């Protein structure tokens, strides 16, 4: 690599390396790996300086090289995370979460309590009304409003079935 090529690649590195690291970080979520991939991109550019310096769009060449390196790295990490089927146990352990974890944000405590009592605890309307110290009619109305509000919130979040 001659001085002219060195100058061009150095200039590209100064101008674009920070942005390239940020872009790569957003794709892979690991800052150090992003820096390593950008460094490898510029190392490749140095090794292929004669190609990069005469390329019609050297910046595009850098980003394409970085894209290829990032893709290769993501494939490597995907395959490293694979678990052979023989390692899986035949029995699965399922964790059962309370309905409360599935309720959308935006419900107040009374609405949550009503929904949980009716659905998760499978309590009847008279039982819930007695526990809350309200009439059955009031309990039905409150429960109906809570269900309606829950549906609306889930539709806003895109979680409601169509």
Backbone as a printed PyTorch tensor [residue, N CA C, xyz], in Angstrom:
tensor([[[  0.8510,  -1.1620,   0.0000],
         [  0.0000,   0.0000,   0.0000],
         [  0.9110,   1.2440,   0.0000]],

        [[  0.6950,   2.0940,  -0.9840],
         [  1.5190,   3.3000,  -1.0570],
         [  0.9250,   4.4300,  -0.2150]],

        [[  1.6000,   5.5660,  -0.1830],
         [  1.1760,   6.6880,   0.6650],
         [ -0.1910,   7.2250,   0.2500]],

        [[ -0.4430,   7.2780,  -1.0550],
         [ -1.7110,   7.7880,  -1.5620],
         [ -2.8650,   6.8870,  -1.0890]],

        [[ -2.6990,   5.5920,  -1.2200],
         [ -3.7230,   4.6470,  -0.7690],
         [ -3.9060,   4.7170,   0.7490]],

        [[ -2.7820,   4.8330,   1.4600],
         [ -2.8260,   4.9500,   2.9130],
         [ -3.6370,   6.1800,   3.3250]],

        [[ -3.4200,   7.3020,   2.6340],
         [ -4.1380,   8.5370,   2.9270],
         [ -5.6440,   8.3710,   2.6990]],

        [[ -5.9960,   7.7470,   1.6040],
         [ -7.4120,   7.5510,   1.2760],
         [ -8.0900,   6.6860,   2.3290]],

        [[ -7.4820,   5.5700,   2.6800],
         [ -8.0900,   4.6610,   3.6520],
         [ -8.1320,   5.2960,   5.0350]],

        [[ -7.0880,   6.0140,   5.3980],
         [ -7.0980,   6.7180,   6.6790],
         [ -8.2180,   7.7510,   6.7160]],

        [[ -8.3840,   8.4740,   5.6410],
         [ -9.4470,   9.4810,   5.5520],
         [-10.8320,   8.8220,   5.6810]],

        [[-11.0200,   7.7000,   5.0140],
         [-12.2920,   6.9630,   5.1180],
         [-12.5330,   6.4980,   6.5500]],

        [[-11.4710,   6.0330,   7.1860],
         [-11.5930,   5.5500,   8.5620],
         [-11.9800,   6.6890,   9.5090]],

        [[-11.3460,   7.8320,   9.3820],
         [-11.6430,   8.9760,  10.2450],
         [-13.0890,   9.4350,  10.0400]],

        [[-13.5230,   9.4710,   8.7980],
         [-14.8500,   9.9800,   8.4850],
         [-15.9770,   9.0110,   8.8230]],

        [[-15.7560,   7.7190,   8.6870],
         [-16.8680,   6.7660,   8.7340],
         [-16.8330,   5.7270,   9.8540]],

        [[-15.7180,   5.5630,  10.5400],
         [-15.6180,   4.4570,  11.5020],
         [-16.6200,   4.5730,  12.6450]],

        [[-16.8250,   5.7550,  13.1940],
         [-17.7570,   5.9150,  14.3180],
         [-19.1710,   5.5430,  13.9070]],

        [[-19.5990,   6.0590,  12.7760],
         [-20.9440,   5.7500,  12.2800],
         [-21.0950,   4.2550,  11.9760]],

        [[-20.0420,   3.6680,  11.4410],
         [-20.0850,   2.2390,  11.1230],
         [-20.2140,   1.3970,  12.3910]],

        [[-19.5080,   1.7890,  13.4450],
         [-19.6030,   1.0630,  14.7190],
         [-21.0210,   1.1960,  15.2800]],

        [[-21.5660,   2.3980,  15.2390],
         [-22.9210,   2.6150,  15.7620],
         [-23.9470,   1.7990,  14.9900]],

        [[-23.8260,   1.7950,  13.6810],
         [-24.7420,   1.0280,  12.8370],
         [-24.6500,  -0.4640,  13.1440]],

        [[-23.4470,  -0.9560,  13.2490],
         [-23.2420,  -2.3730,  13.5260],
         [-23.7320,  -2.7310,  14.9150]],

        [[-23.4990,  -1.8540,  15.8780],
         [-23.9790,  -2.0940,  17.2370],
         [-25.5030,  -2.2440,  17.2520]],

        [[-26.2050,  -1.3780,  16.5170],
         [-27.6650,  -1.4820,  16.4710],
         [-28.1160,  -2.8080,  15.8690]],

        [[-27.3220,  -3.3640,  14.9950],
         [-27.7030,  -4.6380,  14.3710],
         [-27.4130,  -5.8410,  15.2610]],

        [[-26.2900,  -5.8010,  15.9980],
         [-25.8900,  -6.9990,  16.7450],
         [-25.9680,  -6.8540,  18.2520]],

        [[-26.0290,  -5.6210,  18.7590],
         [-26.2090,  -5.4190,  20.1920],
         [-24.9780,  -5.6450,  21.0550]],

        [[-23.8100,  -5.6910,  20.4600],
         [-22.5700,  -5.8900,  21.2190],
         [-21.5490,  -4.8650,  20.7290]],

        [[-21.2310,  -3.9010,  21.5970],
         [-20.3700,  -2.7890,  21.1970],
         [-18.9670,  -3.2590,  20.8220]],

        [[-18.3850,  -4.1170,  21.6150],
         [-17.0170,  -4.5750,  21.3370],
         [-16.9490,  -5.3700,  20.0380]],

        [[-17.9430,  -6.2080,  19.8030],
         [-17.9700,  -6.9660,  18.5520],
         [-18.1510,  -6.0150,  17.3730]],

        [[-18.9630,  -4.9900,  17.5470],
         [-19.1660,  -3.9990,  16.4790],
         [-17.8430,  -3.3080,  16.1510]],

        [[-17.1020,  -2.9240,  17.1810],
         [-15.8050,  -2.2910,  16.9490],
         [-14.8530,  -3.2480,  16.2340]],

        [[-14.8600,  -4.5120,  16.6450],
         [-13.9940,  -5.5110,  16.0100],
         [-14.3370,  -5.6970,  14.5300]],

        [[-15.6280,  -5.7160,  14.2250],
         [-16.0480,  -5.9110,  12.8340],
         [-15.6640,  -4.7080,  11.9720]],

        [[-15.7770,  -3.5130,  12.5180],
         [-15.3670,  -2.3150,  11.7740],
         [-13.8520,  -2.3230,  11.5840]],

        [[-13.1380,  -2.7150,  12.6130],
         [-11.6810,  -2.8040,  12.4940],
         [-11.3000,  -3.8320,  11.4250]],

        [[-11.9880,  -4.9520,  11.4050],
         [-11.7110,  -5.9690,  10.3930],
         [-12.0450,  -5.4490,   8.9930]],

        [[-13.0800,  -4.6280,   8.8960],
         [-13.4450,  -4.0290,   7.6070],
         [-12.3050,  -3.1550,   7.0900]],

        [[-11.7510,  -2.3250,   7.9670],
         [-10.6550,  -1.4590,   7.5290],
         [ -9.3630,  -2.2430,   7.2920]],

        [[ -9.1680,  -3.3090,   8.0120],
         [ -8.0150,  -4.1750,   7.7460],
         [ -8.1430,  -4.7980,   6.3570]],

        [[ -9.3470,  -5.2400,   6.0200],
         [ -9.6030,  -5.7840,   4.6860],
         [ -9.3710,  -4.7070,   3.6310]],

        [[ -9.8220,  -3.4850,   3.9360],
         [ -9.6090,  -2.3710,   3.0010],
         [ -8.1210,  -2.1200,   2.7840]],

        [[ -7.3250,  -2.2280,   3.8500],
         [ -5.8750,  -2.0440,   3.7100],
         [ -5.2570,  -3.1370,   2.8450]],

        [[ -5.7270,  -4.3590,   3.0260],
         [ -5.1940,  -5.4730,   2.2420],
         [ -5.6020,  -5.3800,   0.7760]],

        [[ -6.7460,  -4.7500,   0.5480],
         [ -7.2410,  -4.6140,  -0.8240],
         [ -7.2590,  -3.1540,  -1.2400]],

        [[ -6.2450,  -2.4190,  -0.8130],
         [ -6.1850,  -0.9780,  -1.0590],
         [ -6.2340,  -0.6490,  -2.5380]],

        [[ -5.6020,  -1.4720,  -3.3640],
         [ -5.6090,  -1.1950,  -4.8000],
         [ -7.0220,  -1.2660,  -5.3850]],

        [[ -7.8940,  -2.0950,  -4.8060],
         [ -9.2830,  -2.1990,  -5.2660],
         [-10.1130,  -1.0480,  -4.6990]],

        [[ -9.9620,  -0.7880,  -3.3990],
         [-10.7680,   0.2320,  -2.7200],
         [-10.4890,   1.6170,  -3.2910]],

        [[ -9.2460,   1.9600,  -3.4900],
         [ -8.8780,   3.3180,  -3.9070],
         [ -9.3240,   3.6500,  -5.3260]],

        [[ -9.5090,   2.6680,  -6.1650],
         [ -9.9680,   2.9410,  -7.5360],
         [-11.4620,   2.6350,  -7.6990]],

        [[-12.0890,   2.1700,  -6.6350],
         [-13.5200,   1.8530,  -6.6850],
         [-14.3140,   3.1300,  -6.9110]],

        [[-15.3990,   3.0420,  -7.6790],
         [-16.1990,   4.2370,  -7.9680],
         [-16.8880,   4.7740,  -6.7140]],

        [[-17.1760,   3.8900,  -5.7560],
         [-17.8120,   4.2950,  -4.4920],
         [-17.1270,   3.5720,  -3.3320]],

        [[-15.9910,   4.0870,  -2.8670],
         [-15.2480,   3.3970,  -1.8130],
         [-16.0280,   3.2870,  -0.4940]],

        [[-16.8670,   4.2710,  -0.1930],
         [-17.6720,   4.2130,   1.0350],
         [-18.6650,   3.0530,   0.9450]],

        [[-19.2840,   2.9110,  -0.2130],
         [-20.2160,   1.8020,  -0.4160],
         [-19.4910,   0.4640,  -0.2980]],

        [[-18.2630,   0.4050,  -0.8030],
         [-17.4680,  -0.8230,  -0.6750],
         [-17.2450,  -1.1640,   0.7930]],

        [[-16.9140,  -0.1410,   1.6010],
         [-16.6950,  -0.3700,   3.0290],
         [-17.9570,  -0.9010,   3.7110]],

        [[-19.0820,  -0.2540,   3.4460],
         [-20.3300,  -0.6640,   4.0980],
         [-20.7670,  -2.0600,   3.6430]],

        [[-20.5460,  -2.3790,   2.3900],
         [-20.8890,  -3.7120,   1.9020],
         [-19.9950,  -4.7650,   2.5540]],

        [[-18.7250,  -4.4510,   2.6970],
         [-17.7980,  -5.3700,   3.3650],
         [-18.2000,  -5.5560,   4.8250]],

        [[-18.5310,  -4.4640,   5.4900],
         [-18.9840,  -4.5410,   6.8770],
         [-20.2710,  -5.3540,   6.9880]],

        [[-21.1730,  -5.1460,   6.0550],
         [-22.4310,  -5.9030,   6.0420],
         [-22.1540,  -7.4000,   5.9150]],

        [[-21.2520,  -7.7580,   5.0260],
         [-20.9040,  -9.1760,   4.8440],
         [-20.2620,  -9.7590,   6.1030]],

        [[-19.3720,  -9.0030,   6.7300],
         [-18.7260,  -9.4790,   7.9530],
         [-19.7450,  -9.6310,   9.0880]],

        [[-20.6550,  -8.6760,   9.1880],
         [-21.6900,  -8.7290,  10.2270],
         [-22.5970,  -9.9270,  10.0110]],

        [[-22.9790, -10.1460,   8.7660],
         [-23.8310, -11.2980,   8.4510],
         [-23.1120, -12.6000,   8.7870]],

        [[-21.8580, -12.6850,   8.4160],
         [-21.0780, -13.8920,   8.7130],
         [-20.9990, -14.1300,  10.2220]],

        [[-20.7620, -13.0720,  10.9690],
         [-20.6690, -13.1860,  12.4300],
         [-22.0000, -13.5980,  13.0420]],

        [[-23.0960, -13.0400,  12.5350],
         [-24.4080, -13.4120,  13.0910],
         [-24.7210, -14.8770,  12.7980]],

        [[-24.2880, -15.3810,  11.6600],
         [-24.4890, -16.8040,  11.3580],
         [-23.6580, -17.6740,  12.2900]],

        [[-22.4310, -17.2250,  12.5740],
         [-21.5820, -17.9810,  13.4980],
         [-22.2230, -18.0700,  14.8740]],

        [[-22.6940, -16.9280,  15.3830],
         [-23.2830, -16.9280,  16.7230],
         [-24.5730, -17.7240,  16.7490]],

        [[-25.3140, -17.7280,  15.6500],
         [-26.5350, -18.5270,  15.5800],
         [-26.1960, -20.0140,  15.6850]],

        [[-25.1830, -20.4330,  14.9510],
         [-24.8220, -21.8510,  14.9730],
         [-24.1720, -22.2630,  16.2890]],

        [[-23.4930, -21.3250,  16.9510],
         [-22.9200, -21.6360,  18.2590],
         [-24.0190, -21.8610,  19.2830]],

        [[-25.1450, -21.2010,  19.1070],
         [-26.2310, -21.2870,  20.0760],
         [-27.1020, -22.5260,  19.8650]],

        [[-26.8970, -23.2360,  18.7840],
         [-27.7180, -24.4140,  18.5150],
         [-27.4450, -25.5060,  19.5440]],

        [[-28.4920, -26.1990,  19.9030],
         [-28.3830, -27.3130,  20.8350],
         [-28.8220, -28.5620,  20.0800]],

        [[-27.9980, -29.5950,  20.0730],
         [-28.3910, -30.8140,  19.3710],
         [-29.6790, -31.3920,  19.9650]],

        [[-30.4980, -31.9770,  19.1020],
         [-31.7590, -32.5440,  19.5610],
         [-31.5480, -33.6240,  20.6050]],

        [[-30.4160, -34.3140,  20.5490],
         [-30.1550, -35.3800,  21.5150],
         [-29.9790, -34.8240,  22.9260]],

        [[-29.6440, -33.5350,  23.0450],
         [-29.4600, -32.9280,  24.3620],
         [-30.7720, -32.4880,  25.0070]],

        [[-31.8320, -32.4680,  24.2430],
         [-33.1240, -32.0540,  24.7880],
         [-33.6820, -33.1660,  25.6480]],

        [[-34.2730, -32.7750,  26.7630],
         [-34.9110, -33.7700,  27.6170],
         [-36.2850, -34.0760,  27.0460]],

        [[-36.7450, -35.2850,  27.2760],
         [-38.0620, -35.6460,  26.7600],
         [-39.1600, -34.9760,  27.5700]],

        [[-38.9100, -34.7400,  28.8380],
         [-39.8870, -34.0400,  29.6620],
         [-39.5710, -32.5580,  29.6270]],

        [[-40.6130, -31.7510,  29.4540],
         [-40.4060, -30.3110,  29.4540],
         [-40.9820, -29.7250,  30.7230]],

        [[-40.3320, -28.7250,  31.1930],
         [-40.7780, -28.0310,  32.3910],
         [-41.4160, -26.7310,  31.9420]],

        [[-42.7010, -26.6130,  32.1300],
         [-43.3870, -25.3980,  31.7210],
         [-43.6000, -24.4970,  32.9260]],

        [[-43.3100, -23.2520,  32.7210],
         [-43.5240, -22.2670,  33.7690],
         [-44.8670, -21.6200,  33.4920]],

        [[-45.7200, -21.6660,  34.4570],
         [-47.0450, -21.0850,  34.2860],
         [-47.0750, -19.7260,  34.9700]],

        [[-47.2660, -18.6900,  34.1560],
         [-47.3170, -17.3380,  34.6840],
         [-48.7500, -16.9710,  35.0280]],

        [[-48.9000, -16.1530,  36.0300],
         [-50.2080, -15.6540,  36.4200],
         [-50.7890, -14.8220,  35.2810]],

        [[-52.0960, -14.7830,  35.2070],
         [-52.7730, -13.9730,  34.2070],
         [-52.3660, -12.5100,  34.3390]],

        [[-52.0240, -12.1010,  35.5230],
         [-51.6390, -10.7090,  35.7720],
         [-50.4880, -10.2720,  34.8700]],

        [[-49.5790, -11.1740,  34.5390],
         [-48.4470, -10.8470,  33.6830],
         [-48.8750, -10.6240,  32.2390]],

        [[-50.0460, -11.1380,  31.8810],
         [-50.5240, -11.0270,  30.5080],
         [-51.5000,  -9.8740,  30.3170]],

        [[-51.9240,  -9.2530,  31.4060],
         [-52.8560,  -8.1430,  31.2980],
         [-52.1390,  -6.9100,  30.7400]],

        [[-52.8070,  -6.1560,  29.8830],
         [-52.1590,  -4.9740,  29.3040],
         [-51.9880,  -3.8570,  30.3260]],

        [[-51.0110,  -3.0070,  30.0900],
         [-50.8240,  -1.8260,  30.9330],
         [-51.9960,  -0.8820,  30.7030]],

        [[-52.3980,  -0.1960,  31.7550],
         [-53.4950,   0.7570,  31.6130],
         [-54.7090,   0.3950,  32.4390]],

        [[-54.7230,  -0.8230,  32.9800],
         [-55.8240,  -1.2270,  33.8580],
         [-55.5110,  -0.7780,  35.2780]],

        [[-56.5220,  -0.2940,  35.9940],
         [-56.2740,   0.0740,  37.3910],
         [-56.3470,  -1.1720,  38.2670]],

        [[-56.0080,  -1.0240,  39.5160],
         [-55.9250,  -2.1800,  40.4260],
         [-57.2750,  -2.8920,  40.5820]],

        [[-58.3610,  -2.1190,  40.6750],
         [-59.6730,  -2.7460,  40.8430],
         [-60.0470,  -3.5670,  39.6060]],

        [[-59.7420,  -3.0530,  38.4100],
         [-60.0340,  -3.7940,  37.1810],
         [-59.2130,  -5.0790,  37.1190]],

        [[-57.9560,  -4.9860,  37.4900],
         [-57.1070,  -6.1790,  37.5120],
         [-57.6490,  -7.2080,  38.5050]],

        [[-58.0220,  -6.7290,  39.6900],
         [-58.5290,  -7.6180,  40.7320],
         [-59.7990,  -8.3370,  40.2710]],

        [[-60.6880,  -7.6070,  39.6040],
         [-61.9260,  -8.2060,  39.0860],
         [-61.6280,  -9.2800,  38.0400]],

        [[-60.7800,  -8.9370,  37.0850],
         [-60.4570,  -9.8860,  36.0170],
         [-59.7650, -11.1300,  36.5640]],

        [[-58.8330, -10.9410,  37.4820],
         [-58.1180, -12.0790,  38.0650],
         [-59.0550, -12.9720,  38.8740]],

        [[-59.9460, -12.3570,  39.6360],
         [-60.8850, -13.1460,  40.4440],
         [-61.8030, -13.9730,  39.5500]],

        [[-62.2670, -13.3680,  38.4740],
         [-63.2230, -14.0620,  37.5990],
         [-62.5490, -15.1110,  36.7250]],

        [[-61.4370, -14.7650,  36.1280],
         [-60.8120, -15.6620,  35.1450],
         [-59.8290, -16.6300,  35.7900]],

        [[-58.8740, -16.1090,  36.5470],
         [-57.8180, -16.9690,  37.0880],
         [-58.3100, -17.7810,  38.2870]],

        [[-59.0300, -17.1120,  39.1790],
         [-59.5180, -17.8010,  40.3820],
         [-60.8430, -18.5190,  40.1470]],

        [[-61.4530, -18.2640,  38.9770],
         [-62.7180, -18.8880,  38.5820],
         [-63.8190, -18.6950,  39.6300]],

        [[-63.8610, -17.4880,  40.1770],
         [-64.8830, -17.1850,  41.1770],
         [-66.1490, -16.7070,  40.4750]],

        [[-67.2840, -16.9620,  41.0820],
         [-68.5640, -16.5580,  40.5140],
         [-68.8150, -15.0730,  40.7890]],

        [[-69.7750, -14.5020,  40.0650],
         [-70.1470, -13.1040,  40.2640],
         [-70.6170, -12.8680,  41.7110]],

        [[-71.4780, -13.7310,  42.2500],
         [-71.8890, -13.5050,  43.6440],
         [-70.7140, -13.5540,  44.6330]],

        [[-69.7670, -14.4490,  44.4110],
         [-68.6020, -14.5370,  45.2980],
         [-67.7570, -13.2650,  45.2300]],

        [[-67.5500, -12.7760,  44.0160],
         [-66.7480, -11.5580,  43.8490],
         [-67.4670, -10.3620,  44.4700]],

        [[-68.7760, -10.2720,  44.2090],
         [-69.5700,  -9.1650,  44.7530],
         [-69.5090,  -9.1580,  46.2700]],

        [[-69.6290, -10.3380,  46.8730],
         [-69.5790, -10.4360,  48.3310],
         [-68.2060, -10.0230,  48.8620]],

        [[-67.1520, -10.4720,  48.1980],
         [-65.7920, -10.1340,  48.6330],
         [-65.5270,  -8.6330,  48.5400]],

        [[-66.1030,  -7.9790,  47.5250],
         [-65.8990,  -6.5470,  47.3460],
         [-66.9180,  -5.7060,  48.1090]],

        [[-67.9690,  -6.3600,  48.6160],
         [-68.9890,  -5.6320,  49.3560],
         [-69.8700,  -4.7700,  48.4640]],

        [[-70.1450,  -5.2770,  47.2520],
         [-71.0110,  -4.5520,  46.3140],
         [-72.1100,  -5.4850,  45.8310]],

        [[-73.1090,  -4.9250,  45.1660],
         [-74.2010,  -5.7520,  44.6480],
         [-73.7240,  -6.5450,  43.4310]],

        [[-74.4840,  -7.5860,  43.1020],
         [-74.1300,  -8.4070,  41.9520],
         [-74.2390,  -7.6020,  40.6570]],

        [[-75.2400,  -6.7400,  40.5820],
         [-75.4180,  -5.9020,  39.3880],
         [-74.2080,  -4.9910,  39.2100]],

        [[-73.7750,  -4.3530,  40.2950],
         [-72.6000,  -3.4790,  40.2290],
         [-71.3560,  -4.2740,  39.8490]],

        [[-71.2530,  -5.4780,  40.3730],
         [-70.1020,  -6.3430,  40.0680],
         [-70.0840,  -6.6940,  38.5830]],

        [[-71.2590,  -7.0600,  38.0380],
         [-71.3440,  -7.3870,  36.6050],
         [-70.9540,  -6.1870,  35.7440]],

        [[-71.4380,  -5.0000,  36.1130],
         [-71.1270,  -3.7970,  35.3480],
         [-69.6250,  -3.4930,  35.3810]],

        [[-69.0410,  -3.5720,  36.5610],
         [-67.6120,  -3.2880,  36.6930],
         [-66.7750,  -4.3080,  35.9230]],

        [[-67.1810,  -5.5600,  36.0280],
         [-66.4610,  -6.6180,  35.3150],
         [-66.5810,  -6.4180,  33.8050]],

        [[-67.7780,  -6.0800,  33.3550],
         [-68.0010,  -5.8370,  31.9310],
         [-67.1430,  -4.6770,  31.4380]],

        [[-67.0760,  -3.5920,  32.2010],
         [-66.2480,  -2.4450,  31.8310],
         [-64.7630,  -2.8230,  31.8130]],

        [[-64.3530,  -3.6150,  32.7840],
         [-62.9470,  -4.0420,  32.8470],
         [-62.5780,  -4.8970,  31.6350]],

        [[-63.4730,  -5.8030,  31.2550],
         [-63.2230,  -6.6580,  30.0900],
         [-63.1540,  -5.8000,  28.8290]],

        [[-64.0850,  -4.8540,  28.6820],
         [-64.1000,  -3.9650,  27.5150],
         [-62.8120,  -3.1460,  27.4510]],

        [[-62.3990,  -2.5910,  28.5700],
         [-61.1740,  -1.7860,  28.6130],
         [-59.9500,  -2.6440,  28.2860]],

        [[-59.9340,  -3.8520,  28.8040],
         [-58.8320,  -4.7810,  28.5330],
         [-58.7460,  -5.0700,  27.0310]],

        [[-59.8970,  -5.3360,  26.4050],
         [-59.9180,  -5.5920,  24.9580],
         [-59.3960,  -4.3870,  24.1830]],

        [[-59.8740,  -3.1980,  24.5530],
         [-59.4520,  -1.9850,  23.8510],
         [-57.9460,  -1.7740,  23.9770]],

        [[-57.4130,  -1.9810,  25.1640],
         [-55.9670,  -1.8200,  25.3680],
         [-55.1780,  -2.8530,  24.5670]],

        [[-55.6930,  -4.0620,  24.5220],
         [-55.0110,  -5.1060,  23.7520],
         [-55.0690,  -4.8150,  22.2630]],

        [[-56.1680,  -4.2530,  21.7900],
         [-56.2690,  -3.8860,  20.3740],
         [-55.2780,  -2.7720,  20.0550]],

        [[-55.1350,  -1.8180,  20.9600],
         [-54.1590,  -0.7400,  20.7520],
         [-52.7380,  -1.2740,  20.6670]],

        [[-52.4560,  -2.2940,  21.4760],
         [-51.1210,  -2.8960,  21.4910],
         [-50.9270,  -3.9100,  20.3770]],

        [[-52.0060,  -4.2000,  19.6450],
         [-51.9230,  -5.2000,  18.5770],
         [-51.9060,  -6.6200,  19.1010]],

        [[-52.4110,  -6.8300,  20.3180],
         [-52.3720,  -8.1570,  20.9320],
         [-53.7170,  -8.8820,  20.8440]],

        [[-54.7620,  -8.1530,  20.5100],
         [-56.0940,  -8.7610,  20.4940],
         [-56.2640,  -9.6350,  19.2630]],

        [[-56.9350, -10.7750,  19.4170],
         [-57.2080, -11.6250,  18.2600],
         [-58.1890, -10.9220,  17.3190]],

        [[-58.0330, -11.1370,  16.0590],
         [-58.9050, -10.4870,  15.0540],
         [-60.0900, -11.3500,  14.7360]]])
